Amino acid sequence: MKKVSVYDTTLRDGAQGEGINFSLPAKVRIARSLDEFGIDYIEGGFAASNPKDMAFFEEMRPVKLKHAKLAAFGSTRRAKFKAEEDPGLAAILQTGAPVATLFGKSWLLHVEKVLHTTADENRKMIADSVRYLKARGLEVIYDAEHFFDGYLDDAGYAMQTLEAAAEAGADALVLCDTNGGRLTSEIVTIMAEAAKRFPKALLGIHTHNDAELAVANTLAAVEAGAAMVQGTMNGYGERTGNANLCSIIPGLALKLGRKLSCGPHLARLRSLSLL
């Protein structure tokens, strides 16, 4: 049985869903419940952008999780900052979380029109940020934002951004369908290409549900080579939501025969969903 890691982002990406507002005590309770269920990674928030998220990390410092690792989310360094001077990377370190999840640009459109920088500088931003956090003892998960859109625009460059993260020491490379609009066939083809290009890397998948395909795309990505799935409980998230872990987890365990840390606890999934 192949092992698949489950990464929950209910407390960060899920919190962007319409009408959702977690109190600090609720976030701590949810984190404890996710840990008890056997979730491997719990993303606590975007520390640099939200004071409430930083308060959560501070509240979690004395909490000893049984299994899960707490992850802090943030972006690669800004174009005109050195990694050691970047406020976003400093905020990740301030959380005290053992895992950093960095997102970076995969699509040249965003590199040029959003970051207003060059393709080469973007690769350096990814590599510098990963290397900086790895040197400080963190496990680093690299989320390749808009990867599938970027790949379909310029496959070579999208792969180069993954290469920058991998060579800098990233522990996982997560391909993100940030727009949630890719078809399952596209996800499978591109994930398989990434698996060929990075045969020794831990690949992950992060999908959104704009085309009502987030669960299907996640399961198909695992069949194509992904060994980490990212999602939220009940599919909460911005716009139409994220990939629903309440559907993905039993799909992985019962349909695909994958080994999950939470696999022995499937009977608790309903109560976790209700919580």
ChimeraX commands (.cxc) that place a marker at each C-alpha (Angstrom):
marker #1 position 0.00,0.00,0.00 radius 0.5
marker #1 position 1.39,3.37,-1.02 radius 0.5
marker #1 position 1.40,6.03,1.70 radius 0.5
marker #1 position -0.40,9.32,1.07 radius 0.5
marker #1 position -0.02,12.31,3.39 radius 0.5
marker #1 position -3.12,14.34,4.18 radius 0.5
marker #1 position -2.69,18.10,4.51 radius 0.5
marker #1 position -5.59,20.06,5.95 radius 0.5
marker #1 position -5.99,23.77,5.21 radius 0.5
marker #1 position -9.44,24.30,6.75 radius 0.5
marker #1 position -8.07,26.90,9.15 radius 0.5
marker #1 position -6.47,28.94,6.37 radius 0.5
marker #1 position -7.96,28.30,2.92 radius 0.5
marker #1 position -11.24,27.04,4.38 radius 0.5
marker #1 position -11.57,30.19,6.47 radius 0.5
marker #1 position -11.88,32.19,3.23 radius 0.5
marker #1 position -15.26,30.63,2.54 radius 0.5
marker #1 position -18.26,32.95,2.57 radius 0.5
marker #1 position -19.83,33.21,6.01 radius 0.5
marker #1 position -17.03,31.36,7.80 radius 0.5
marker #1 position -15.33,33.05,10.74 radius 0.5
marker #1 position -13.45,30.85,13.21 radius 0.5
marker #1 position -12.86,32.17,16.71 radius 0.5
marker #1 position -9.48,31.48,18.30 radius 0.5
marker #1 position -10.87,28.84,20.72 radius 0.5
marker #1 position -12.66,27.18,17.80 radius 0.5
marker #1 position -9.46,27.04,15.76 radius 0.5
marker #1 position -7.59,25.39,18.63 radius 0.5
marker #1 position -10.41,22.88,19.13 radius 0.5
marker #1 position -10.50,22.06,15.43 radius 0.5
marker #1 position -6.72,21.64,15.30 radius 0.5
marker #1 position -6.80,19.23,18.23 radius 0.5
marker #1 position -9.59,17.24,16.59 radius 0.5
marker #1 position -7.77,17.06,13.26 radius 0.5
marker #1 position -4.69,15.82,15.10 radius 0.5
marker #1 position -6.63,13.16,16.98 radius 0.5
marker #1 position -8.18,12.00,13.70 radius 0.5
marker #1 position -4.72,11.41,12.24 radius 0.5
marker #1 position -4.31,14.32,9.80 radius 0.5
marker #1 position -0.61,14.66,8.91 radius 0.5
marker #1 position -0.36,18.42,8.42 radius 0.5
marker #1 position -2.54,21.22,9.79 radius 0.5
marker #1 position -2.13,24.59,8.12 radius 0.5
marker #1 position -2.75,27.16,10.82 radius 0.5
marker #1 position -2.88,30.34,8.79 radius 0.5
marker #1 position -1.17,33.08,6.81 radius 0.5
marker #1 position 0.87,34.70,9.58 radius 0.5
marker #1 position 2.06,37.74,7.64 radius 0.5
marker #1 position -1.41,38.83,6.53 radius 0.5
marker #1 position -3.65,38.11,9.50 radius 0.5
marker #1 position -3.01,38.98,13.19 radius 0.5
marker #1 position -5.64,36.40,14.20 radius 0.5
marker #1 position -3.56,33.70,12.54 radius 0.5
marker #1 position -0.44,34.75,14.44 radius 0.5
marker #1 position -2.47,34.63,17.67 radius 0.5
marker #1 position -3.44,31.04,16.81 radius 0.5
marker #1 position 0.19,30.00,16.41 radius 0.5
marker #1 position 1.03,31.61,19.74 radius 0.5
marker #1 position -1.88,29.77,21.39 radius 0.5
marker #1 position -0.66,26.48,19.91 radius 0.5
marker #1 position 2.94,26.81,21.14 radius 0.5
marker #1 position 2.35,24.89,24.42 radius 0.5
marker #1 position 0.02,22.36,22.75 radius 0.5
marker #1 position 1.61,18.97,22.13 radius 0.5
marker #1 position 0.04,17.42,19.06 radius 0.5
marker #1 position -0.04,13.61,19.00 radius 0.5
marker #1 position 0.67,13.18,15.30 radius 0.5
marker #1 position 0.08,16.21,13.10 radius 0.5
marker #1 position 2.64,18.84,12.19 radius 0.5
marker #1 position 1.58,22.47,12.29 radius 0.5
marker #1 position 2.29,24.44,9.11 radius 0.5
marker #1 position 2.57,28.19,8.59 radius 0.5
marker #1 position 1.62,29.54,5.17 radius 0.5
marker #1 position 3.35,32.34,3.31 radius 0.5
marker #1 position 4.75,33.55,0.01 radius 0.5
marker #1 position 8.24,33.44,-1.41 radius 0.5
marker #1 position 10.34,36.53,-0.80 radius 0.5
marker #1 position 9.45,39.74,-2.56 radius 0.5
marker #1 position 11.39,40.70,-5.67 radius 0.5
marker #1 position 13.38,43.50,-4.06 radius 0.5
marker #1 position 14.08,41.82,-0.71 radius 0.5
marker #1 position 16.77,39.42,0.36 radius 0.5
marker #1 position 15.34,36.33,2.02 radius 0.5
marker #1 position 16.77,37.29,5.41 radius 0.5
marker #1 position 15.13,40.73,5.15 radius 0.5
marker #1 position 11.72,39.63,3.86 radius 0.5
marker #1 position 8.88,40.32,6.35 radius 0.5
marker #1 position 6.78,37.41,5.11 radius 0.5
marker #1 position 9.51,34.85,5.71 radius 0.5
marker #1 position 10.22,36.46,9.08 radius 0.5
marker #1 position 6.56,36.02,10.03 radius 0.5
marker #1 position 6.72,32.31,9.18 radius 0.5
marker #1 position 9.71,31.90,11.49 radius 0.5
marker #1 position 7.93,33.91,14.19 radius 0.5
marker #1 position 5.07,31.39,14.31 radius 0.5
marker #1 position 7.38,28.70,15.65 radius 0.5
marker #1 position 5.68,26.13,13.38 radius 0.5
marker #1 position 7.94,23.26,12.29 radius 0.5
marker #1 position 6.61,23.34,8.72 radius 0.5
marker #1 position 6.56,26.23,6.26 radius 0.5
marker #1 position 4.29,26.10,3.24 radius 0.5
marker #1 position 5.51,28.55,0.63 radius 0.5
marker #1 position 3.56,29.52,-2.44 radius 0.5
marker #1 position 5.25,30.86,-5.54 radius 0.5
marker #1 position 4.34,31.80,-9.08 radius 0.5
marker #1 position 4.29,29.19,-11.85 radius 0.5
marker #1 position 2.58,31.25,-14.55 radius 0.5
marker #1 position 4.58,33.84,-16.50 radius 0.5
marker #1 position 1.46,36.00,-16.73 radius 0.5
marker #1 position 1.53,36.44,-12.95 radius 0.5
marker #1 position 5.30,36.83,-12.79 radius 0.5
marker #1 position 5.14,39.75,-15.20 radius 0.5
marker #1 position 1.75,41.33,-14.44 radius 0.5
marker #1 position 1.36,40.67,-10.69 radius 0.5
marker #1 position 4.90,40.51,-9.34 radius 0.5
marker #1 position 6.25,42.89,-12.01 radius 0.5
marker #1 position 9.49,40.97,-12.19 radius 0.5
marker #1 position 11.38,38.68,-14.55 radius 0.5
marker #1 position 11.17,34.93,-15.09 radius 0.5
marker #1 position 14.72,34.51,-13.82 radius 0.5
marker #1 position 14.14,36.60,-10.70 radius 0.5
marker #1 position 11.01,34.61,-9.87 radius 0.5
marker #1 position 13.04,31.38,-9.97 radius 0.5
marker #1 position 15.58,32.98,-7.65 radius 0.5
marker #1 position 12.81,34.12,-5.31 radius 0.5
marker #1 position 11.56,30.54,-5.03 radius 0.5
marker #1 position 15.01,29.03,-4.50 radius 0.5
marker #1 position 16.20,31.69,-2.04 radius 0.5
marker #1 position 13.06,31.38,0.09 radius 0.5
marker #1 position 13.13,27.59,0.27 radius 0.5
marker #1 position 16.86,27.52,1.00 radius 0.5
marker #1 position 16.54,30.19,3.71 radius 0.5
marker #1 position 13.83,28.33,5.65 radius 0.5
marker #1 position 15.50,24.94,5.19 radius 0.5
marker #1 position 18.71,26.39,6.66 radius 0.5
marker #1 position 16.71,27.33,9.76 radius 0.5
marker #1 position 15.54,23.79,10.31 radius 0.5
marker #1 position 12.03,23.93,8.87 radius 0.5
marker #1 position 10.34,21.35,6.71 radius 0.5
marker #1 position 9.36,23.22,3.56 radius 0.5
marker #1 position 6.37,22.38,1.37 radius 0.5
marker #1 position 6.34,24.32,-1.89 radius 0.5
marker #1 position 2.89,25.15,-3.29 radius 0.5
marker #1 position 3.19,25.92,-7.01 radius 0.5
marker #1 position 0.35,28.41,-7.40 radius 0.5
marker #1 position -1.69,28.26,-10.64 radius 0.5
marker #1 position 0.63,25.48,-11.78 radius 0.5
marker #1 position -1.70,23.85,-14.28 radius 0.5
marker #1 position -2.62,27.15,-15.93 radius 0.5
marker #1 position 1.05,28.10,-16.03 radius 0.5
marker #1 position 2.00,24.73,-17.49 radius 0.5
marker #1 position -0.54,25.01,-20.29 radius 0.5
marker #1 position 0.81,28.49,-21.08 radius 0.5
marker #1 position 4.53,27.59,-20.89 radius 0.5
marker #1 position 5.28,24.04,-19.75 radius 0.5
marker #1 position 9.02,24.56,-19.73 radius 0.5
marker #1 position 8.91,27.54,-17.40 radius 0.5
marker #1 position 6.38,25.97,-15.03 radius 0.5
marker #1 position 8.69,22.97,-14.64 radius 0.5
marker #1 position 11.66,25.29,-14.08 radius 0.5
marker #1 position 9.89,26.83,-11.08 radius 0.5
marker #1 position 9.44,23.37,-9.56 radius 0.5
marker #1 position 13.08,22.64,-10.29 radius 0.5
marker #1 position 14.13,25.80,-8.43 radius 0.5
marker #1 position 12.23,24.66,-5.34 radius 0.5
marker #1 position 13.49,21.07,-5.58 radius 0.5
marker #1 position 17.13,22.03,-5.99 radius 0.5
marker #1 position 16.87,24.38,-3.01 radius 0.5
marker #1 position 15.74,21.46,-0.84 radius 0.5
marker #1 position 11.93,21.60,-0.75 radius 0.5
marker #1 position 10.50,18.54,1.00 radius 0.5
marker #1 position 7.38,18.44,-1.19 radius 0.5
marker #1 position 6.29,19.98,-4.48 radius 0.5
marker #1 position 2.54,20.64,-4.59 radius 0.5
marker #1 position 0.86,21.33,-7.92 radius 0.5
marker #1 position -2.06,23.73,-7.45 radius 0.5
marker #1 position -5.17,24.14,-9.60 radius 0.5
marker #1 position -5.78,27.50,-7.98 radius 0.5
marker #1 position -8.50,28.54,-10.42 radius 0.5
marker #1 position -10.28,25.21,-10.03 radius 0.5
marker #1 position -11.02,25.04,-13.72 radius 0.5
marker #1 position -8.87,22.21,-15.07 radius 0.5
marker #1 position -10.35,18.99,-16.36 radius 0.5
marker #1 position -9.39,15.66,-14.83 radius 0.5
marker #1 position -7.62,14.56,-18.01 radius 0.5
marker #1 position -5.40,17.66,-17.84 radius 0.5
marker #1 position -4.58,17.06,-14.18 radius 0.5
marker #1 position -3.58,13.46,-14.91 radius 0.5
marker #1 position -1.38,14.31,-17.89 radius 0.5
marker #1 position 0.45,17.16,-16.18 radius 0.5
marker #1 position 0.90,15.34,-12.86 radius 0.5
marker #1 position 2.33,12.35,-14.73 radius 0.5
marker #1 position 4.79,14.65,-16.52 radius 0.5
marker #1 position 5.88,16.13,-13.18 radius 0.5
marker #1 position 6.34,12.62,-11.77 radius 0.5
marker #1 position 8.62,11.77,-14.71 radius 0.5
marker #1 position 10.59,14.99,-14.30 radius 0.5
marker #1 position 10.98,14.62,-10.52 radius 0.5
marker #1 position 10.99,10.87,-9.83 radius 0.5
marker #1 position 12.47,11.24,-6.33 radius 0.5
marker #1 position 10.28,14.15,-5.21 radius 0.5
marker #1 position 7.22,13.98,-2.99 radius 0.5
marker #1 position 4.53,15.46,-5.21 radius 0.5
marker #1 position 1.28,16.88,-3.91 radius 0.5
marker #1 position -2.02,18.11,-5.31 radius 0.5
marker #1 position -4.13,21.14,-4.29 radius 0.5
marker #1 position -7.39,21.72,-6.15 radius 0.5
marker #1 position -10.33,24.09,-6.01 radius 0.5
marker #1 position -13.88,23.21,-6.94 radius 0.5
marker #1 position -14.94,25.83,-9.50 radius 0.5
marker #1 position -15.64,23.14,-12.11 radius 0.5
marker #1 position -17.06,20.68,-9.52 radius 0.5
marker #1 position -14.03,18.43,-10.10 radius 0.5
marker #1 position -11.86,19.03,-7.03 radius 0.5
marker #1 position -12.39,15.58,-5.47 radius 0.5
marker #1 position -12.12,13.75,-8.80 radius 0.5
marker #1 position -9.02,15.72,-9.75 radius 0.5
marker #1 position -7.37,14.99,-6.40 radius 0.5
marker #1 position -7.98,11.25,-6.59 radius 0.5
marker #1 position -6.84,11.14,-10.21 radius 0.5
marker #1 position -3.69,13.08,-9.32 radius 0.5
marker #1 position -2.84,10.45,-6.72 radius 0.5
marker #1 position -3.23,7.73,-9.33 radius 0.5
marker #1 position -0.87,9.76,-11.55 radius 0.5
marker #1 position 1.85,10.06,-8.89 radius 0.5
marker #1 position 0.88,12.48,-6.12 radius 0.5
marker #1 position 1.60,11.32,-2.56 radius 0.5
marker #1 position 0.23,14.34,-0.69 radius 0.5
marker #1 position -3.31,15.70,-0.88 radius 0.5
marker #1 position -4.34,19.15,0.29 radius 0.5
marker #1 position -7.93,20.06,1.06 radius 0.5
marker #1 position -10.43,21.22,3.65 radius 0.5
marker #1 position -13.09,19.62,5.78 radius 0.5
marker #1 position -16.48,19.73,4.03 radius 0.5
marker #1 position -14.81,21.43,1.07 radius 0.5
marker #1 position -14.91,24.88,2.68 radius 0.5
marker #1 position -13.01,27.59,0.85 radius 0.5
marker #1 position -13.24,30.73,-1.25 radius 0.5
marker #1 position -15.58,30.88,-4.24 radius 0.5
marker #1 position -17.02,27.35,-4.66 radius 0.5
marker #1 position -14.63,25.81,-2.18 radius 0.5
marker #1 position -11.59,23.56,-1.94 radius 0.5
marker #1 position -11.23,19.83,-2.41 radius 0.5
marker #1 position -13.38,18.08,0.21 radius 0.5
marker #1 position -11.24,15.89,2.46 radius 0.5
marker #1 position -14.38,14.22,3.81 radius 0.5
marker #1 position -14.79,12.65,0.37 radius 0.5
marker #1 position -11.12,12.32,-0.53 radius 0.5
marker #1 position -10.00,10.45,2.59 radius 0.5
marker #1 position -12.38,7.49,2.24 radius 0.5
marker #1 position -11.79,7.55,-1.52 radius 0.5
marker #1 position -8.07,7.12,-0.97 radius 0.5
marker #1 position -8.45,4.47,1.73 radius 0.5
marker #1 position -11.33,2.43,0.36 radius 0.5
marker #1 position -11.28,2.99,-3.40 radius 0.5
marker #1 position -7.56,3.38,-4.14 radius 0.5
marker #1 position -6.20,1.28,-1.29 radius 0.5
marker #1 position -3.76,3.94,-0.13 radius 0.5
marker #1 position -2.24,3.87,3.35 radius 0.5
marker #1 position -3.28,6.90,5.44 radius 0.5
marker #1 position -2.38,7.84,8.99 radius 0.5
marker #1 position -6.07,8.64,9.50 radius 0.5
marker #1 position -7.17,5.43,7.80 radius 0.5
marker #1 position -7.82,3.51,11.04 radius 0.5
marker #1 position -10.08,6.35,12.25 radius 0.5
marker #1 position -12.57,6.58,9.40 radius 0.5
marker #1 position -15.45,5.93,11.80 radius 0.5
marker #1 position -14.72,9.34,13.37 radius 0.5
marker #1 position -14.94,11.23,10.08 radius 0.5
marker #1 position -18.63,12.06,10.39 radius 0.5
marker #1 position -18.23,13.66,13.81 radius 0.5
marker #1 position -15.20,15.60,12.58 radius 0.5
marker #1 position -17.23,16.85,9.62 radius 0.5
marker #1 position -20.05,17.97,11.94 radius 0.5
marker #1 position -17.58,19.74,14.25 radius 0.5
marker link #1:1,2 radius 0.2
marker link #1:2,3 radius 0.2
marker link #1:3,4 radius 0.2
marker link #1:4,5 radius 0.2
marker link #1:5,6 radius 0.2
marker link #1:6,7 radius 0.2
marker link #1:7,8 radius 0.2
marker link #1:8,9 radius 0.2
marker link #1:9,10 radius 0.2
marker link #1:10,11 radius 0.2
marker link #1:11,12 radius 0.2
marker link #1:12,13 radius 0.2
marker link #1:13,14 radius 0.2
marker link #1:14,15 radius 0.2
marker link #1:15,16 radius 0.2
marker link #1:16,17 radius 0.2
marker link #1:17,18 radius 0.2
marker link #1:18,19 radius 0.2
marker link #1:19,20 radius 0.2
marker link #1:20,21 radius 0.2
marker link #1:21,22 radius 0.2
marker link #1:22,23 radius 0.2
marker link #1:23,24 radius 0.2
marker link #1:24,25 radius 0.2
marker link #1:25,26 radius 0.2
marker link #1:26,27 radius 0.2
marker link #1:27,28 radius 0.2
marker link #1:28,29 radius 0.2
marker link #1:29,30 radius 0.2
marker link #1:30,31 radius 0.2
marker link #1:31,32 radius 0.2
marker link #1:32,33 radius 0.2
marker link #1:33,34 radius 0.2
marker link #1:34,35 radius 0.2
marker link #1:35,36 radius 0.2
marker link #1:36,37 radius 0.2
marker link #1:37,38 radius 0.2
marker link #1:38,39 radius 0.2
marker link #1:39,40 radius 0.2
marker link #1:40,41 radius 0.2
marker link #1:41,42 radius 0.2
marker link #1:42,43 radius 0.2
marker link #1:43,44 radius 0.2
marker link #1:44,45 radius 0.2
marker link #1:45,46 radius 0.2
marker link #1:46,47 radius 0.2
marker link #1:47,48 radius 0.2
marker link #1:48,49 radius 0.2
marker link #1:49,50 radius 0.2
marker link #1:50,51 radius 0.2
marker link #1:51,52 radius 0.2
marker link #1:52,53 radius 0.2
marker link #1:53,54 radius 0.2
marker link #1:54,55 radius 0.2
marker link #1:55,56 radius 0.2
marker link #1:56,57 radius 0.2
marker link #1:57,58 radius 0.2
marker link #1:58,59 radius 0.2
marker link #1:59,60 radius 0.2
marker link #1:60,61 radius 0.2
marker link #1:61,62 radius 0.2
marker link #1:62,63 radius 0.2
marker link #1:63,64 radius 0.2
marker link #1:64,65 radius 0.2
marker link #1:65,66 radius 0.2
marker link #1:66,67 radius 0.2
marker link #1:67,68 radius 0.2
marker link #1:68,69 radius 0.2
marker link #1:69,70 radius 0.2
marker link #1:70,71 radius 0.2
marker link #1:71,72 radius 0.2
marker link #1:72,73 radius 0.2
marker link #1:73,74 radius 0.2
marker link #1:74,75 radius 0.2
marker link #1:75,76 radius 0.2
marker link #1:76,77 radius 0.2
marker link #1:77,78 radius 0.2
marker link #1:78,79 radius 0.2
marker link #1:79,80 radius 0.2
marker link #1:80,81 radius 0.2
marker link #1:81,82 radius 0.2
marker link #1:82,83 radius 0.2
marker link #1:83,84 radius 0.2
marker link #1:84,85 radius 0.2
marker link #1:85,86 radius 0.2
marker link #1:86,87 radius 0.2
marker link #1:87,88 radius 0.2
marker link #1:88,89 radius 0.2
marker link #1:89,90 radius 0.2
marker link #1:90,91 radius 0.2
marker link #1:91,92 radius 0.2
marker link #1:92,93 radius 0.2
marker link #1:93,94 radius 0.2
marker link #1:94,95 radius 0.2
marker link #1:95,96 radius 0.2
marker link #1:96,97 radius 0.2
marker link #1:97,98 radius 0.2
marker link #1:98,99 radius 0.2
marker link #1:99,100 radius 0.2
marker link #1:100,101 radius 0.2
marker link #1:101,102 radius 0.2
marker link #1:102,103 radius 0.2
marker link #1:103,104 radius 0.2
marker link #1:104,105 radius 0.2
marker link #1:105,106 radius 0.2
marker link #1:106,107 radius 0.2
marker link #1:107,108 radius 0.2
marker link #1:108,109 radius 0.2
marker link #1:109,110 radius 0.2
marker link #1:110,111 radius 0.2
marker link #1:111,112 radius 0.2
marker link #1:112,113 radius 0.2
marker link #1:113,114 radius 0.2
marker link #1:114,115 radius 0.2
marker link #1:115,116 radius 0.2
marker link #1:116,117 radius 0.2
marker link #1:117,118 radius 0.2
marker link #1:118,119 radius 0.2
marker link #1:119,120 radius 0.2
marker link #1:120,121 radius 0.2
marker link #1:121,122 radius 0.2
marker link #1:122,123 radius 0.2
marker link #1:123,124 radius 0.2
marker link #1:124,125 radius 0.2
marker link #1:125,126 radius 0.2
marker link #1:126,127 radius 0.2
marker link #1:127,128 radius 0.2
marker link #1:128,129 radius 0.2
marker link #1:129,130 radius 0.2
marker link #1:130,131 radius 0.2
marker link #1:131,132 radius 0.2
marker link #1:132,133 radius 0.2
marker link #1:133,134 radius 0.2
marker link #1:134,135 radius 0.2
marker link #1:135,136 radius 0.2
marker link #1:136,137 radius 0.2
marker link #1:137,138 radius 0.2
marker link #1:138,139 radius 0.2
marker link #1:139,140 radius 0.2
marker link #1:140,141 radius 0.2
marker link #1:141,142 radius 0.2
marker link #1:142,143 radius 0.2
marker link #1:143,144 radius 0.2
marker link #1:144,145 radius 0.2
marker link #1:145,146 radius 0.2
marker link #1:146,147 radius 0.2
marker link #1:147,148 radius 0.2
marker link #1:148,149 radius 0.2
marker link #1:149,150 radius 0.2
marker link #1:150,151 radius 0.2
marker link #1:151,152 radius 0.2
marker link #1:152,153 radius 0.2
marker link #1:153,154 radius 0.2
marker link #1:154,155 radius 0.2
marker link #1:155,156 radius 0.2
marker link #1:156,157 radius 0.2
marker link #1:157,158 radius 0.2
marker link #1:158,159 radius 0.2
marker link #1:159,160 radius 0.2
marker link #1:160,161 radius 0.2
marker link #1:161,162 radius 0.2
marker link #1:162,163 radius 0.2
marker link #1:163,164 radius 0.2
marker link #1:164,165 radius 0.2
marker link #1:165,166 radius 0.2
marker link #1:166,167 radius 0.2
marker link #1:167,168 radius 0.2
marker link #1:168,169 radius 0.2
marker link #1:169,170 radius 0.2
marker link #1:170,171 radius 0.2
marker link #1:171,172 radius 0.2
marker link #1:172,173 radius 0.2
marker link #1:173,174 radius 0.2
marker link #1:174,175 radius 0.2
marker link #1:175,176 radius 0.2
marker link #1:176,177 radius 0.2
marker link #1:177,178 radius 0.2
marker link #1:178,179 radius 0.2
marker link #1:179,180 radius 0.2
marker link #1:180,181 radius 0.2
marker link #1:181,182 radius 0.2
marker link #1:182,183 radius 0.2
marker link #1:183,184 radius 0.2
marker link #1:184,185 radius 0.2
marker link #1:185,186 radius 0.2
marker link #1:186,187 radius 0.2
marker link #1:187,188 radius 0.2
marker link #1:188,189 radius 0.2
marker link #1:189,190 radius 0.2
marker link #1:190,191 radius 0.2
marker link #1:191,192 radius 0.2
marker link #1:192,193 radius 0.2
marker link #1:193,194 radius 0.2
marker link #1:194,195 radius 0.2
marker link #1:195,196 radius 0.2
marker link #1:196,197 radius 0.2
marker link #1:197,198 radius 0.2
marker link #1:198,199 radius 0.2
marker link #1:199,200 radius 0.2
marker link #1:200,201 radius 0.2
marker link #1:201,202 radius 0.2
marker link #1:202,203 radius 0.2
marker link #1:203,204 radius 0.2
marker link #1:204,205 radius 0.2
marker link #1:205,206 radius 0.2
marker link #1:206,207 radius 0.2
marker link #1:207,208 radius 0.2
marker link #1:208,209 radius 0.2
marker link #1:209,210 radius 0.2
marker link #1:210,211 radius 0.2
marker link #1:211,212 radius 0.2
marker link #1:212,213 radius 0.2
marker link #1:213,214 radius 0.2
marker link #1:214,215 radius 0.2
marker link #1:215,216 radius 0.2
marker link #1:216,217 radius 0.2
marker link #1:217,218 radius 0.2
marker link #1:218,219 radius 0.2
marker link #1:219,220 radius 0.2
marker link #1:220,221 radius 0.2
marker link #1:221,222 radius 0.2
marker link #1:222,223 radius 0.2
marker link #1:223,224 radius 0.2
marker link #1:224,225 radius 0.2
marker link #1:225,226 radius 0.2
marker link #1:226,227 radius 0.2
marker link #1:227,228 radius 0.2
marker link #1:228,229 radius 0.2
marker link #1:229,230 radius 0.2
marker link #1:230,231 radius 0.2
marker link #1:231,232 radius 0.2
marker link #1:232,233 radius 0.2
marker link #1:233,234 radius 0.2
marker link #1:234,235 radius 0.2
marker link #1:235,236 radius 0.2
marker link #1:236,237 radius 0.2
marker link #1:237,238 radius 0.2
marker link #1:238,239 radius 0.2
marker link #1:239,240 radius 0.2
marker link #1:240,241 radius 0.2
marker link #1:241,242 radius 0.2
marker link #1:242,243 radius 0.2
marker link #1:243,244 radius 0.2
marker link #1:244,245 radius 0.2
marker link #1:245,246 radius 0.2
marker link #1:246,247 radius 0.2
marker link #1:247,248 radius 0.2
marker link #1:248,249 radius 0.2
marker link #1:249,250 radius 0.2
marker link #1:250,251 radius 0.2
marker link #1:251,252 radius 0.2
marker link #1:252,253 radius 0.2
marker link #1:253,254 radius 0.2
marker link #1:254,255 radius 0.2
marker link #1:255,256 radius 0.2
marker link #1:256,257 radius 0.2
marker link #1:257,258 radius 0.2
marker link #1:258,259 radius 0.2
marker link #1:259,260 radius 0.2
marker link #1:260,261 radius 0.2
marker link #1:261,262 radius 0.2
marker link #1:262,263 radius 0.2
marker link #1:263,264 radius 0.2
marker link #1:264,265 radius 0.2
marker link #1:265,266 radius 0.2
marker link #1:266,267 radius 0.2
marker link #1:267,268 radius 0.2
marker link #1:268,269 radius 0.2
marker link #1:269,270 radius 0.2
marker link #1:270,271 radius 0.2
marker link #1:271,272 radius 0.2
marker link #1:272,273 radius 0.2
marker link #1:273,274 radius 0.2
marker link #1:274,275 radius 0.2
view
